Amino acid sequence: MKTQNERLLNYLLQGHAINPMIALSELGIFRLAARIADLRRAGVLITSKRVEVSNRYGEKCSVSQYRMIRGA
């Protein structure tokens, strides 16, 4: 069984950006920021920016979106 960190790393290596809503629905990761911190401590270069998404009620909210930095 893969760990959450392994699932997240594979997802980022495929070139995907991820936010907490995607992490929960697609990877089963509830504490995305903690897993991002784990990968950063392991030397993975990850950038973040704030993006606006809609919640299940159609309301706009701001979340962090993460992406792996390639070729740095």
N, C-alpha and C positions, 0 to 999 in steps of 0.2 A: 504494500500500500504506500502511495506517495504521501509525503508530508505536505502541509499547506504551503510551505516555502518552496518546495519542488514544483508544485502545481503552478504557483505564482510565477516562478522563474521561467518555466516553460512557456507560459502565456506571454510574458514580456519578451522572451526571445523570439517569439513568432511575430513581433512587431506591433502587438496590440497595446493600446493605452487602456488603463483600468481605473475605475473609481469604486467607491464602496458599494454602490448599488450593483454594479457588474460583478464585483468580487463575491458578493453574497449569492447572487442568483446563478452565476456560472461556475464558480469555484468552491462555493461553500465556505468562504472565508468571511467571518464576522468582523474581525479586528484587522482590517487591511493595513492601517498605519503601523501597527506593531510588526506585521510581516514585512512591510517595506523597510522598517528599521532593522530587522534581522538581516535582510539582503544587503542593505547598505553597510552594516557592520562586517559582512562577509566580503566587501569590496566591490559589490555590484553598483555601477553608476546609474542612478535613477533620478530623473528630474520630476518636479511637480508643478502644477499650476492650478488655480481655482477655475472651475467651470460651472455654468449654470445648468441644472437639470430639472426635470419635473418629477415631483413625487407622485404617489399613487392617487392623490387627490387633484392632480393637475396644477399644483402650486409650484412656483419656481423656488429653487433652493440652490445654494452654492456648496460644492463639494470639491475635494482635492482630486485631481486626475494625475496619475503617474505613468511615466513612460521610461523605458530603458534608454540610456545614452549610448549610442553605438559609435565605434571608431574613435573614442576619446583616448 
